[in-house]
Amino acid sequence: MSIRIAVESSGDLNPVDTQSDSAVPQQAGRTASRMSEGYPLMLDLSDRRCVVVGGGTVAARKIAGLLEAQARVTVISPEIVTEIAALLDRIQWWQQTYTRELLSREKPFLVFACTDQPAVNQNVAQDARTCGALVSVTDRSSSSDFSTMVLVRRPPLTISIHTGGASPALAKHLGACIGAMVGDEYPILARWLGDLRETLREQSRSQTERQQLYEAIIESDVLDLLREGQSDQAYGRFQSLIDTWAEHA
């Protein structure tokens, strides 16, 4: 039995993204020291309404991450920095001081309170929960329903780092270190394995059998060959492992 997987052996890779734009939910009112108990996940925000209150550099980073996730973004702030102004064709901007009515009108899924006024941020948090939205308050993790993580992006891989709110600076440093360690070979193999997984789903093989194949590939010299720039040889080895597995499984 032969299984053939048509995949690309190379592709453009994004640089390390050490900005915090992935969410870790937590219960409202938890202290930063307990945030590590939150449940990490990847949210599908496509076509979801997300509101950012604030127009500074922190807000700009949140907006960029939300747009990358294909969310519908509304910004509430009387003023915005140039980074946000450059995105006006992709966002809705209410150029005025925050009010509860503005927020409730948007019916948001997520809310980010990013102003430099703690009292305003606390009002935003309270109003967001009244609307049934989850809220993240800048520099007040204990007032947040979720926190964001540092991300290392190597599409299709995303590696997240979180310090439980103890030290965002350390998380950023760790992100840079991990990003330097994760070379191009990993996303290439991830794409190959993704295509293989889709193919095997169409066959009557058990989860145990499939897992044995995945582990054999990962523990083989495929990654070493990719790391050495021998993509053709790596793919040949990848395919031979599949063929051997298909013959004996």
Residue frames as qw, qx, qy, qz and C-alpha x, y, z in Angstrom:
[[0.000, 0.889, 0.458, 0.000, 0.00, 0.00, 0.00],
 [0.455, 0.140, 0.020, 0.879, 1.38, 3.41, -0.93],
 [0.106, -0.883, -0.401, 0.217, 0.45, 6.76, 0.57],
 [0.478, 0.284, 0.139, 0.820, 1.58, 9.89, -1.25],
 [0.168, -0.819, -0.356, 0.417, 1.45, 13.34, 0.28],
 [0.432, 0.595, 0.204, 0.646, 1.69, 16.38, -1.99],
 [0.384, -0.842, -0.204, 0.319, 3.27, 19.18, 0.04],
 [0.326, 0.881, -0.194, 0.284, 5.47, 22.22, -0.40],
 [0.828, -0.122, -0.288, 0.465, 9.01, 21.80, 0.86],
 [0.369, -0.089, -0.175, 0.908, 9.65, 25.47, 1.54],
 [0.055, -0.815, -0.482, -0.318, 7.90, 28.76, 2.08],
 [0.093, 0.580, -0.218, 0.780, 8.23, 32.24, 3.51],
 [0.547, -0.449, -0.636, 0.310, 8.29, 32.31, 7.28],
 [0.177, -0.907, -0.092, -0.370, 7.28, 35.18, 9.49],
 [0.291, 0.442, -0.583, 0.616, 9.84, 36.55, 11.97],
 [0.323, -0.304, -0.773, 0.453, 9.47, 36.06, 15.68],
 [0.269, -0.644, -0.243, -0.673, 6.43, 37.92, 16.97],
 [0.399, -0.132, -0.690, 0.590, 7.04, 38.82, 20.61],
 [0.296, -0.236, 0.065, -0.923, 3.95, 40.93, 21.01],
 [0.187, 0.140, 0.873, -0.428, 1.17, 39.84, 23.30],
 [0.489, 0.130, -0.221, -0.834, -1.85, 39.06, 21.17],
 [0.551, -0.116, -0.802, -0.200, -2.97, 35.62, 22.28],
 [0.500, -0.523, 0.130, -0.678, -5.44, 35.25, 25.10],
 [0.360, -0.033, -0.886, 0.290, -5.35, 33.21, 28.30],
 [0.481, -0.604, -0.295, -0.563, -8.76, 33.36, 30.02],
 [0.299, -0.026, -0.749, 0.591, -9.01, 33.63, 33.78],
 [0.248, -0.722, -0.645, 0.030, -11.69, 34.36, 36.30],
 [0.023, 0.794, 0.025, 0.606, -12.36, 38.01, 37.00],
 [0.504, -0.793, 0.156, -0.305, -10.67, 39.33, 40.10],
 [0.941, -0.141, -0.065, 0.300, -7.86, 36.81, 40.26],
 [0.283, -0.865, 0.286, 0.299, -4.53, 38.17, 41.33],
 [0.477, 0.712, -0.491, -0.154, -1.53, 38.15, 39.03],
 [0.186, -0.465, 0.855, -0.131, 0.12, 35.46, 41.14],
 [0.606, 0.139, 0.746, -0.237, -2.75, 33.07, 40.34],
 [0.561, 0.596, -0.162, -0.552, -3.01, 33.86, 36.65],
 [0.113, 0.396, -0.883, -0.224, -0.93, 30.81, 35.79],
 [0.377, 0.168, 0.871, -0.268, -4.01, 28.78, 36.68],
 [0.527, 0.507, -0.009, -0.682, -5.80, 30.16, 33.61],
 [0.774, 0.228, 0.586, 0.076, -6.73, 27.97, 30.66],
 [0.063, -0.501, 0.470, 0.724, -4.58, 28.72, 27.58],
 [0.601, 0.467, 0.648, 0.033, -6.30, 28.54, 24.21],
 [0.148, -0.065, 0.449, 0.879, -6.40, 29.93, 20.69],
 [0.359, 0.562, 0.508, -0.545, -9.58, 31.91, 19.98],
 [0.316, 0.378, 0.636, 0.593, -11.22, 32.08, 16.57],
 [0.002, 0.578, 0.282, -0.766, -12.00, 35.80, 16.32],
 [0.119, 0.115, 0.620, 0.767, -12.90, 35.89, 12.65],
 [0.231, -0.495, -0.484, -0.684, -15.81, 38.29, 12.17],
 [0.477, -0.605, -0.567, 0.289, -16.09, 38.80, 15.95],
 [0.007, 0.884, 0.038, 0.467, -16.52, 42.34, 17.25],
 [0.690, -0.301, -0.316, 0.578, -13.66, 43.39, 19.51],
 [0.031, -0.959, -0.110, -0.259, -13.41, 46.83, 21.11],
 [0.640, -0.013, -0.255, 0.725, -10.17, 48.58, 22.06],
 [0.192, -0.956, -0.212, -0.058, -10.58, 51.55, 24.39],
 [0.484, -0.683, 0.261, 0.480, -7.52, 53.77, 24.07],
 [0.640, 0.767, 0.030, 0.016, -5.45, 55.17, 21.25],
 [0.214, -0.830, 0.503, 0.113, -1.83, 54.75, 22.30],
 [0.299, 0.517, -0.786, -0.161, 0.97, 52.35, 21.44],
 [0.296, -0.052, 0.914, -0.271, -0.41, 49.55, 23.63],
 [0.632, 0.466, 0.383, -0.486, -3.77, 49.86, 21.89],
 [0.482, 0.643, -0.443, -0.397, -1.99, 49.81, 18.53],
 [0.034, 0.331, -0.943, -0.016, -0.38, 46.46, 19.36],
 [0.448, 0.213, 0.780, -0.381, -3.70, 44.98, 20.41],
 [0.595, 0.604, 0.070, -0.525, -5.38, 46.24, 17.24],
 [0.327, 0.565, -0.693, -0.307, -2.67, 44.76, 15.02],
 [0.120, -0.129, 0.977, -0.118, -3.07, 41.36, 16.66],
 [0.506, 0.391, 0.597, -0.485, -6.85, 41.46, 16.41],
 [0.550, 0.635, -0.201, -0.503, -6.74, 42.37, 12.73],
 [0.163, 0.422, -0.876, -0.168, -4.32, 39.52, 12.10],
 [0.219, 0.121, 0.936, -0.248, -6.94, 37.27, 13.70],
 [0.103, -0.300, -0.671, -0.671, -9.54, 38.71, 11.28],
 [0.098, -0.571, -0.674, 0.458, -11.60, 40.29, 14.04],
 [0.072, 0.772, 0.341, 0.531, -13.86, 43.27, 13.46],
 [0.493, -0.225, -0.374, 0.753, -12.22, 46.04, 15.47],
 [0.087, -0.893, -0.268, -0.351, -13.74, 49.16, 16.98],
 [0.493, 0.018, -0.344, 0.799, -11.53, 51.77, 18.66],
 [0.242, -0.894, -0.348, -0.146, -12.88, 54.26, 21.17],
 [0.570, -0.382, -0.080, 0.724, -10.53, 57.17, 21.83],
 [0.172, 0.932, 0.138, -0.289, -10.51, 60.94, 21.20],
 [0.189, 0.818, -0.502, -0.208, -6.97, 60.66, 19.81],
 [0.981, 0.040, 0.168, 0.086, -4.92, 57.91, 18.17],
 [0.401, -0.593, 0.506, 0.482, -1.24, 57.37, 17.41],
 [0.375, 0.561, -0.480, -0.561, 0.01, 57.19, 13.83],
 [0.033, -0.140, 0.983, 0.112, 0.20, 53.38, 13.94],
 [0.318, 0.446, 0.775, -0.316, -3.55, 53.25, 14.49],
 [0.351, 0.678, -0.006, -0.646, -4.25, 56.01, 11.99],
 [0.145, 0.409, -0.767, -0.473, -2.56, 53.86, 9.34],
 [0.040, 0.139, 0.989, 0.024, -5.23, 51.20, 9.96],
 [0.353, 0.287, 0.320, -0.831, -8.32, 53.40, 9.68],
 [0.562, 0.227, -0.476, -0.637, -9.45, 51.69, 6.49],
 [0.513, 0.005, -0.858, -0.031, -9.64, 48.41, 8.42],
 [0.229, -0.297, -0.753, 0.541, -11.20, 49.51, 11.71],
 [0.173, -0.802, -0.423, -0.385, -14.09, 51.54, 13.05],
 [0.387, 0.014, -0.387, 0.837, -13.03, 54.58, 15.12],
 [0.252, -0.859, -0.431, -0.110, -15.25, 56.44, 17.54],
 [0.420, 0.342, -0.206, 0.815, -13.32, 59.69, 17.96],
 [0.401, -0.680, -0.022, -0.613, -14.65, 60.62, 21.36],
 [0.186, -0.419, 0.723, -0.517, -14.27, 60.04, 25.07],
 [0.260, -0.092, -0.961, -0.030, -15.32, 56.62, 26.31],
 [0.548, -0.159, 0.241, -0.785, -18.92, 56.11, 27.43],
 [0.457, 0.010, 0.863, -0.215, -20.83, 53.02, 28.48],
 [0.657, 0.555, 0.269, -0.433, -23.34, 53.63, 25.69],
 [0.401, 0.677, -0.536, -0.305, -20.65, 53.44, 23.02],
 [0.081, -0.326, 0.941, -0.040, -19.45, 50.10, 24.31],
 [0.513, 0.225, 0.750, -0.352, -22.88, 48.52, 24.69],
 [0.594, 0.626, -0.039, -0.504, -23.81, 49.64, 21.17],
 [0.293, 0.570, -0.729, -0.241, -20.97, 47.53, 19.75],
 [0.949, -0.129, 0.095, -0.272, -22.07, 44.29, 21.48],
 [0.258, 0.688, -0.678, 0.014, -18.42, 43.19, 21.80],
 [0.939, -0.063, -0.337, 0.023, -17.00, 39.71, 22.27],
 [0.711, -0.204, -0.235, 0.631, -13.67, 40.94, 23.68],
 [0.026, -0.978, -0.056, -0.198, -12.78, 44.33, 25.16],
 [0.701, 0.030, -0.223, 0.677, -9.31, 45.77, 25.77],
 [0.227, -0.962, -0.146, 0.027, -9.03, 48.67, 28.23],
 [0.759, 0.125, 0.020, 0.639, -5.82, 50.38, 27.15],
 [0.031, 0.922, 0.046, 0.384, -6.07, 53.98, 28.36],
 [0.453, 0.267, -0.507, 0.683, -3.55, 55.67, 30.66],
 [0.379, -0.396, 0.237, -0.803, -6.31, 56.42, 33.18],
 [0.094, 0.015, -0.970, 0.222, -6.86, 53.60, 35.70],
 [0.373, 0.290, 0.544, -0.694, -10.32, 54.85, 36.66],
 [0.597, 0.414, -0.259, -0.636, -11.46, 54.78, 33.03],
 [0.368, 0.261, -0.881, -0.140, -10.02, 51.30, 32.56],
 [0.101, 0.098, 0.888, -0.439, -11.93, 50.04, 35.59],
 [0.518, 0.387, 0.245, -0.722, -15.15, 51.54, 34.25],
 [0.534, 0.398, -0.579, -0.470, -14.52, 49.85, 30.92],
 [0.166, 0.131, -0.971, 0.109, -13.98, 46.51, 32.67],
 [0.292, 0.249, 0.711, -0.590, -17.22, 46.80, 34.61],
 [0.556, 0.466, -0.013, -0.688, -19.20, 47.89, 31.55],
 [0.384, 0.356, -0.782, -0.338, -17.71, 45.11, 29.41],
 [0.007, -0.044, -0.974, 0.223, -18.87, 42.44, 31.84],
 [0.423, 0.391, 0.444, -0.686, -22.31, 44.01, 31.91],
 [0.556, 0.497, -0.332, -0.578, -22.33, 43.58, 28.12],
 [0.964, 0.011, 0.248, -0.095, -21.35, 39.92, 28.51],
 [0.635, 0.677, -0.329, 0.171, -17.87, 40.50, 27.06],
 [0.836, -0.304, -0.096, 0.446, -14.49, 39.32, 28.32],
 [0.093, 0.979, -0.090, 0.156, -12.12, 42.15, 29.19],
 [0.783, -0.026, -0.162, 0.599, -8.37, 42.68, 29.47],
 [0.168, -0.985, -0.046, 0.001, -7.17, 45.68, 31.49],
 [0.591, 0.589, -0.318, 0.449, -3.70, 47.01, 30.70],
 [0.241, 0.411, -0.590, 0.652, -1.30, 46.65, 33.65],
 [0.506, -0.245, 0.478, -0.674, -4.07, 45.36, 35.93],
 [0.386, 0.083, -0.888, -0.238, -4.16, 41.62, 35.41],
 [0.021, 0.190, 0.854, -0.485, -6.15, 41.18, 38.62],
 [0.410, 0.434, 0.271, -0.755, -9.00, 43.12, 36.99],
 [0.389, 0.376, -0.597, -0.593, -8.89, 41.13, 33.76],
 [0.902, 0.064, 0.252, -0.345, -10.84, 38.11, 32.56],
 [0.924, 0.239, 0.113, 0.276, -7.94, 37.06, 30.36],
 [0.280, -0.779, 0.342, 0.445, -4.34, 37.97, 29.77],
 [0.718, 0.666, -0.178, -0.102, -2.27, 38.01, 26.62],
 [0.851, -0.301, 0.308, 0.300, 0.83, 35.98, 25.88],
 [0.011, 0.694, -0.543, -0.472, 4.07, 36.56, 24.07],
 [0.896, 0.343, 0.252, -0.127, 4.01, 34.68, 20.77],
 [0.223, -0.465, 0.695, 0.501, 6.72, 33.13, 18.63],
 [0.750, 0.500, 0.206, -0.382, 5.23, 32.70, 15.17],
 [0.093, -0.364, 0.807, 0.455, 6.59, 30.25, 12.64],
 [0.742, 0.250, 0.084, -0.617, 3.48, 29.54, 10.55],
 [0.544, -0.512, -0.431, -0.505, 1.82, 27.13, 10.95],
 [0.603, -0.269, -0.599, 0.453, 3.48, 26.93, 14.38],
 [0.185, -0.767, 0.067, -0.610, 2.63, 29.32, 17.19],
 [0.614, -0.155, -0.612, 0.474, 4.51, 29.05, 20.48],
 [0.276, -0.818, -0.121, -0.491, 3.18, 31.03, 23.43],
 [0.493, 0.036, -0.579, 0.649, 4.91, 32.15, 26.63],
 [0.407, -0.742, -0.200, -0.494, 3.18, 33.35, 29.77],
 [0.341, 0.238, -0.655, 0.630, 4.61, 34.21, 33.20],
 [0.350, -0.575, -0.719, 0.172, 1.34, 34.36, 35.10],
 [0.071, -0.941, -0.191, -0.270, 1.52, 38.14, 35.05],
 [0.693, -0.585, -0.019, 0.421, 4.76, 38.12, 37.05],
 [0.271, -0.607, 0.345, 0.662, 7.05, 39.55, 34.37],
 [0.683, 0.691, 0.202, -0.123, 6.01, 40.43, 30.80],
 [0.154, 0.847, -0.489, -0.139, 9.62, 41.51, 30.20],
 [0.408, -0.351, 0.842, 0.039, 10.87, 38.01, 31.01],
 [0.712, 0.401, 0.564, -0.122, 8.22, 36.51, 28.74],
 [0.494, 0.848, -0.104, -0.160, 9.43, 38.72, 25.90],
 [0.085, -0.700, 0.703, 0.088, 13.04, 37.69, 26.56],
 [0.578, -0.061, 0.813, -0.039, 12.10, 34.02, 26.56],
 [0.685, 0.631, 0.304, -0.198, 10.19, 34.54, 23.32],
 [0.322, 0.842, -0.406, -0.151, 13.31, 35.92, 21.67],
 [0.287, -0.480, 0.829, 0.008, 15.40, 32.99, 22.96],
 [0.658, 0.206, 0.715, -0.114, 12.92, 30.37, 21.79],
 [0.590, 0.766, 0.076, -0.244, 12.49, 32.13, 18.46],
 [0.135, 0.761, -0.614, -0.160, 16.23, 31.89, 17.87],
 [0.397, -0.253, 0.881, -0.047, 16.11, 28.15, 18.58],
 [0.651, 0.417, 0.608, -0.180, 13.19, 27.29, 16.32],
 [0.127, -0.359, 0.566, 0.731, 14.55, 27.16, 12.78],
 [0.525, 0.285, -0.318, -0.736, 12.84, 26.84, 9.42],
 [0.252, 0.093, -0.953, -0.140, 12.88, 23.04, 9.65],
 [0.146, 0.231, 0.816, -0.509, 10.06, 22.95, 12.19],
 [0.497, 0.461, 0.190, -0.710, 7.36, 24.79, 10.22],
 [0.431, 0.367, -0.672, -0.478, 8.30, 22.84, 7.09],
 [0.165, -0.010, -0.982, 0.087, 7.84, 19.53, 8.89],
 [0.285, 0.314, 0.603, -0.676, 4.66, 20.83, 10.51],
 [0.542, 0.417, -0.182, -0.707, 3.17, 21.48, 7.07],
 [0.395, 0.226, -0.858, -0.240, 4.16, 18.02, 5.87],
 [0.028, -0.123, -0.922, 0.367, 2.64, 16.41, 8.96],
 [0.398, 0.347, 0.320, -0.787, -0.50, 18.49, 8.56],
 [0.574, 0.345, -0.454, -0.588, -1.01, 17.25, 5.02],
 [0.304, 0.115, -0.945, 0.024, -0.28, 13.69, 6.12],
 [0.183, 0.171, 0.743, -0.621, -2.82, 13.97, 8.93],
 [0.555, 0.353, 0.031, -0.752, -5.52, 15.05, 6.51],
 [0.533, 0.297, -0.703, -0.364, -4.73, 12.12, 4.21],
 [0.192, 0.048, -0.949, 0.244, -4.76, 9.55, 7.01],
 [0.398, 0.142, 0.471, -0.774, -8.13, 10.78, 8.24],
 [0.685, 0.287, -0.263, -0.616, -9.64, 9.31, 5.10],
 [0.565, 0.212, -0.796, -0.042, -8.30, 5.85, 5.95],
 [0.813, -0.477, -0.172, -0.288, -9.43, 3.32, 8.51],
 [0.587, 0.232, -0.573, 0.523, -6.35, 3.49, 10.70],
 [0.555, -0.688, -0.436, 0.167, -6.51, 3.69, 14.47],
 [0.109, -0.969, 0.135, -0.173, -5.31, 6.71, 16.41],
 [0.719, -0.545, 0.387, 0.192, -2.59, 4.54, 17.94],
 [0.777, 0.243, 0.384, 0.436, -1.29, 3.51, 14.50],
 [0.312, 0.862, 0.121, 0.381, -1.28, 7.09, 13.26],
 [0.383, -0.898, 0.209, -0.051, 0.48, 8.31, 16.38],
 [0.821, -0.270, 0.376, 0.335, 3.20, 5.70, 15.90],
 [0.630, 0.520, 0.282, 0.503, 3.87, 7.04, 12.41],
 [0.006, 0.957, 0.007, 0.291, 3.98, 10.66, 13.55],
 [0.598, -0.740, 0.296, 0.083, 6.44, 9.83, 16.31],
 [0.835, 0.019, 0.360, 0.415, 8.63, 7.79, 13.96],
 [0.457, 0.729, 0.181, 0.476, 8.87, 10.75, 11.58],
 [0.208, -0.946, 0.099, -0.230, 9.58, 13.30, 14.30],
 [0.691, -0.605, 0.378, 0.118, 12.25, 11.11, 15.91],
 [0.853, 0.303, 0.240, 0.349, 13.91, 10.31, 12.58],
 [0.474, -0.280, 0.183, 0.815, 16.61, 12.30, 10.79],
 [0.268, 0.728, 0.509, 0.373, 14.06, 14.30, 8.77],
 [0.198, -0.970, -0.104, 0.097, 14.53, 17.39, 10.94],
 [0.560, -0.525, 0.360, 0.530, 18.31, 17.08, 10.73],
 [0.498, 0.267, 0.575, 0.592, 18.18, 16.91, 6.93],
 [0.089, 0.888, 0.380, 0.245, 15.92, 19.96, 6.78],
 [0.408, -0.865, 0.053, 0.288, 18.22, 21.80, 9.17],
 [0.548, -0.318, 0.489, 0.599, 21.12, 21.07, 6.82],
 [0.312, 0.571, -0.210, -0.730, 19.18, 22.46, 3.86],
 [0.027, 0.117, -0.923, -0.365, 18.67, 19.05, 2.23],
 [0.570, 0.155, 0.281, -0.757, 14.93, 19.43, 1.66],
 [0.718, 0.264, -0.480, -0.429, 14.70, 16.89, -1.17],
 [0.414, 0.166, -0.869, 0.214, 16.47, 14.23, 0.86],
 [0.214, -0.007, 0.643, -0.735, 14.35, 15.11, 3.88],
 [0.688, 0.178, 0.027, -0.703, 11.15, 14.69, 1.92],
 [0.657, 0.252, -0.685, -0.190, 12.39, 11.40, 0.48],
 [0.187, 0.099, -0.863, 0.459, 13.08, 10.14, 3.98],
 [0.434, 0.080, 0.379, -0.813, 9.67, 11.41, 5.12],
 [0.750, 0.218, -0.259, -0.568, 7.94, 9.51, 2.33],
 [0.529, 0.227, -0.817, 0.034, 9.95, 6.32, 2.91],
 [0.084, -0.053, 0.775, -0.625, 8.87, 6.28, 6.55],
 [0.630, 0.176, 0.162, -0.739, 5.25, 6.56, 5.44],
 [0.706, 0.287, -0.548, -0.345, 5.68, 3.72, 2.93],
 [0.304, 0.188, -0.887, 0.294, 7.30, 1.46, 5.52],
 [0.310, 0.044, 0.605, -0.732, 4.53, 2.20, 8.00],
 [0.694, 0.235, -0.090, -0.675, 1.83, 1.51, 5.38],
 [0.612, 0.267, -0.726, -0.162, 3.36, -1.86, 4.54],
 [0.352, 0.044, -0.856, 0.375, 3.52, -3.07, 8.14],
 [0.317, -0.078, 0.395, -0.859, 0.62, -1.34, 9.83]]
